[in-house]
Amino acid sequence: MSWKELQFPIFDSLKSVRGLCLMVASIAPTLYVAIAYFSGLNSAILNVSSQFNVPMVAWMPLSVEYLIFTALLIVIVMLAYGFEGLNNFSISTFFLGAIGTVYMIDNFYPYGRFTPFQAFVPATASSAGQILNWMGYQTTLTPNVYEGMPYLALFDSSGYTLLWGAYIGWPCSGVQSLLIYTFTMLLFFKKTTIPPIHRLAYFVIGAVCTYIVNILRIVSIFLIAVNQGPTAASTFHNYYGELYAITWILAYPLIIIGSRMLWAKVKPEFGVGKAVQRLFR
């Protein structure tokens, strides 16, 4: 959204201090990966985490990696575009930082221990169960079964044969999706001249849809577990499920733009060109 505002600085020489620092910073992520995976850094992170009794030790290297990459991206953007560039690259840095922070919180407060986020879970799990009921299955939701997490069990249509069940913690409730959605929409609205009341309506509608998309992700996990097995469900949960929310979050601003352009075209007193001009400065 900010590509027209990006102007790469012209260095006097690649040997200038700023140019050399940018080169080093650009290589740093690759160097970190090499050191982390081939020089024992990840093992050291695991050992230190174990000494401090971090509950979810196995995910600490990944969480640290996200946060390191976030810091390096900030440095690279500042060296390349100055402090103004941080505003233009805020979505990218937020994506990395938000995911790393959420992972880190989950490492220290896994399962249902982080109660502020866990408060979202009962409504999410209940809604997912209701959708599965509409599809012909039978479900039961047992609250606070393990570490504050509810247990959602899926049965066949008779209600006697257990097909699959899962504990649902706050990382599965869509908290990170709502965080990413909020920041993305705030940045999007910053670039537009949409009236404030319309922005509020768009934001609320989009937030509700983001929450629903996450419920559908949970439903998909259960359906994959029933039809393709727990391994396939775990793979979808760990790698592909988040694409549901990310795809929606990226598409929603385009839907807003398209709907406003269509509305302006329908109204005879406005043209598409004026609509675009009014939408973006």
C-alpha distance (Angstrom), angle and dihedral (degrees) to the residues before:
residue distance angle dihedral
M1 . . .
S2 3.79 . .
W3 3.79 101.2 .
K4 3.80 93.6 117.3
E5 3.79 90.1 57.4
L6 3.81 95.3 54.5
Q7 3.79 113.3 102.9
F8 3.77 114.1 172.9
P9 3.83 109.3 -140.2
I10 3.78 118.5 -114.5
F11 3.79 108.5 -127.9
D12 3.76 119.9 -148.9
S13 3.78 86.9 -130.5
L14 3.77 139.4 -10.9
K15 3.79 84.0 -119.2
S16 3.78 91.8 63.3
V17 3.78 116.2 113.3
R18 3.79 92.6 -111.6
G19 3.79 93.0 47.6
L20 3.80 93.1 49.4
C21 3.79 91.6 47.1
L22 3.80 90.5 51.2
M23 3.80 91.2 51.1
V24 3.80 91.7 50.1
A25 3.81 92.5 46.0
S26 3.81 91.4 49.2
I27 3.81 91.5 53.6
A28 3.82 93.4 43.2
P29 3.85 97.5 84.3
T30 3.80 91.4 55.4
L31 3.78 90.8 45.7
Y32 3.79 90.5 50.7
V33 3.80 91.7 52.9
A34 3.81 91.1 49.7
I35 3.80 92.5 48.2
A36 3.80 93.8 43.3
Y37 3.79 96.9 50.0
F38 3.80 103.4 29.2
S39 3.80 105.6 28.8
G40 3.80 101.1 48.2
L41 3.81 99.8 -102.9
N42 3.79 92.9 128.1
S43 3.80 89.9 50.3
A44 3.80 89.3 51.3
I45 3.82 90.4 51.4
L46 3.79 89.4 51.2
N47 3.80 91.9 49.8
V48 3.80 94.3 48.5
S49 3.81 90.9 46.4
S50 3.79 90.3 51.3
Q51 3.81 91.1 51.5
F52 3.81 89.4 54.6
N53 3.83 90.9 47.1
V54 3.79 96.0 -119.2
P55 3.83 104.9 -178.2
M56 3.83 97.0 -140.7
V57 3.79 100.3 41.0
A58 3.81 96.5 157.9
W59 3.82 93.6 66.9
M60 3.80 97.6 46.8
P61 3.86 96.2 93.2
L62 3.81 90.7 53.5
S63 3.81 92.7 47.3
V64 3.79 91.8 49.3
E65 3.80 90.0 47.2
Y66 3.81 91.8 55.8
L67 3.80 91.9 49.6
I68 3.81 92.8 46.1
F69 3.80 90.3 50.3
T70 3.80 89.6 49.8
A71 3.79 91.6 53.5
L72 3.81 92.0 46.4
L73 3.80 92.1 49.0
I74 3.79 90.2 52.6
V75 3.82 90.6 51.0
I76 3.82 92.5 47.7
V77 3.80 93.1 49.1
M78 3.80 92.5 47.6
L79 3.80 92.0 49.8
A80 3.81 93.1 46.2
Y81 3.80 101.8 39.1
G82 3.79 106.5 9.9
F83 3.78 125.1 -127.6
E84 3.82 90.5 -43.1
G85 3.78 88.8 65.3
L86 3.79 92.4 63.1
N87 3.79 89.6 68.2
N88 3.81 92.2 50.4
F89 3.81 92.7 48.0
S90 3.79 95.8 40.8
I91 3.83 93.8 113.4
S92 3.81 92.7 54.2
T93 3.78 94.4 47.1
F94 3.79 91.6 44.4
F95 3.81 92.3 52.0
L96 3.80 91.1 54.5
G97 3.79 95.9 39.8
A98 3.81 95.9 44.5
I99 3.79 94.3 50.4
G100 3.80 91.9 45.2
T101 3.80 91.7 48.7
V102 3.80 93.4 47.5
Y103 3.81 90.2 49.1
M104 3.79 90.6 49.0
I105 3.81 92.6 50.3
D106 3.79 89.4 49.4
N107 3.81 90.2 51.7
F108 3.80 92.6 56.1
Y109 3.83 96.8 34.4
P110 3.82 105.9 28.1
Y111 3.78 129.5 175.9
G112 3.82 108.8 5.8
R113 3.79 99.6 -24.7
F114 3.80 97.0 106.3
T115 3.79 95.6 74.4
P116 3.86 99.2 -175.2
F117 3.81 89.7 64.5
Q118 3.81 94.8 32.3
A119 3.81 88.8 65.1
F120 3.81 88.4 77.6
V121 3.81 93.2 57.5
P122 3.84 104.6 77.6
A123 3.81 94.0 56.0
T124 3.81 92.0 43.9
A125 3.80 94.2 48.7
S126 3.80 92.8 44.3
S127 3.81 92.0 50.6
A128 3.81 92.0 48.9
G129 3.78 89.6 50.0
Q130 3.79 91.3 50.5
I131 3.81 92.0 53.0
L132 3.81 90.1 50.4
N133 3.80 88.4 50.5
W134 3.81 89.8 53.9
M135 3.81 88.0 53.0
G136 3.79 91.2 59.7
Y137 3.79 101.6 -94.0
Q138 3.79 128.1 114.2
T139 3.81 120.9 -127.4
T140 3.77 138.3 -174.1
L141 3.79 125.9 -162.5
T142 3.80 117.4 -155.9
P143 3.84 113.2 -170.7
N144 3.83 126.1 -137.3
V145 3.79 96.0 3.4
Y146 3.80 98.3 147.2
E147 3.81 128.1 12.7
G148 3.81 90.5 -22.7
M149 3.81 93.8 -51.9
P150 3.81 122.6 129.0
Y151 3.79 119.9 -131.7
L152 3.80 118.5 -130.4
A153 3.82 112.6 -160.7
L154 3.79 123.0 -166.9
F155 3.81 120.7 -151.9
D156 3.79 133.5 179.2
S157 3.80 121.0 -98.8
S158 3.80 91.5 -82.7
G159 3.79 91.5 57.5
Y160 3.82 93.3 -132.1
T161 3.83 105.0 88.8
L162 3.80 115.4 71.0
L163 3.80 109.0 -140.1
W164 3.79 100.8 176.9
G165 3.77 142.2 -31.8
A166 3.78 138.4 -165.9
Y167 3.79 141.9 -174.0
I168 3.80 111.4 -121.5
G169 3.80 119.0 -145.4
W170 3.79 130.3 -176.5
P171 3.84 95.7 -92.7
C172 3.82 86.1 65.0
S173 3.80 94.2 49.2
G174 3.81 95.0 78.2
V175 3.81 98.7 -105.0
Q176 3.80 94.3 135.7
S177 3.81 90.9 45.3
L178 3.80 91.0 54.4
L179 3.80 90.7 48.0
I180 3.80 92.5 51.9
Y181 3.79 90.9 43.8
T182 3.81 92.4 51.4
F183 3.79 94.6 50.9
T184 3.80 93.3 43.5
M185 3.79 93.1 51.5
L186 3.79 93.4 45.9
L187 3.80 89.5 54.2
F188 3.79 91.8 44.9
F189 3.81 92.6 51.1
K190 3.78 89.5 48.3
K191 3.80 88.7 62.7
T192 3.81 95.0 49.4
T193 3.79 138.9 66.4
I194 3.80 94.3 -139.8
P195 3.84 109.7 147.1
P196 3.83 113.7 -98.3
I197 3.81 94.9 -116.7
H198 3.81 89.6 53.1
R199 3.81 90.7 48.5
L200 3.79 90.4 53.8
A201 3.80 91.7 49.9
Y202 3.81 92.4 47.3
F203 3.80 91.3 48.0
V204 3.81 95.1 50.3
I205 3.80 93.3 45.9
G206 3.80 91.4 47.7
A207 3.81 92.8 47.8
V208 3.81 91.4 52.2
C209 3.80 90.5 48.5
T210 3.83 91.1 48.3
Y211 3.79 89.5 53.5
I212 3.81 91.2 48.3
V213 3.80 91.0 49.2
N214 3.80 89.4 55.9
I215 3.81 90.6 50.5
L216 3.80 88.4 53.2
R217 3.81 88.7 50.9
I218 3.81 89.9 57.7
V219 3.81 90.3 47.4
S220 3.81 88.8 51.7
I221 3.80 91.3 52.3
F222 3.81 91.1 54.6
L223 3.81 92.6 46.5
I224 3.80 91.7 49.2
A225 3.82 90.2 49.4
V226 3.80 91.2 52.5
N227 3.81 96.6 44.6
Q228 3.81 103.2 31.5
G229 3.78 105.4 19.6
P230 3.81 138.3 -104.8
T231 3.81 93.8 -71.0
A232 3.80 92.5 58.8
A233 3.81 90.1 45.5
S234 3.80 91.0 51.6
T235 3.81 91.3 49.6
F236 3.79 91.3 50.0
H237 3.81 91.1 46.5
N238 3.80 94.4 50.1
Y239 3.80 101.1 40.3
Y240 3.80 118.1 11.1
G241 3.78 106.7 28.9
E242 3.80 95.2 79.8
L243 3.80 89.6 60.2
Y244 3.81 86.6 75.6
A245 3.78 93.0 66.7
I246 3.81 96.7 33.8
T247 3.82 91.9 52.8
W248 3.80 90.9 50.3
I249 3.81 93.8 45.6
L250 3.80 91.7 51.9
A251 3.81 92.9 44.3
Y252 3.81 97.9 47.4
P253 3.84 97.4 71.8
L254 3.81 88.3 50.2
I255 3.80 89.4 51.3
I256 3.81 89.8 52.1
I257 3.81 92.1 50.1
G258 3.81 92.7 46.5
S259 3.80 93.9 47.4
R260 3.80 93.0 49.8
M261 3.80 91.9 47.8
L262 3.81 90.4 49.2
W263 3.80 91.6 48.7
A264 3.80 91.2 49.5
K265 3.79 90.0 50.1
V266 3.79 91.8 51.6
K267 3.79 92.8 51.0
P268 3.83 107.4 76.0
E269 3.79 95.4 -147.5
F270 3.80 92.3 61.8
G271 3.75 130.2 59.6
V272 3.77 127.1 -155.2
G273 3.77 91.4 -111.3
K274 3.80 92.3 55.0
A275 3.79 90.5 45.5
V276 3.77 91.5 55.9
Q277 3.80 91.2 46.0
R278 3.80 90.7 51.4
L279 3.79 91.7 46.2
F280 3.80 96.9 51.8
R281 3.75 130.2 31.4
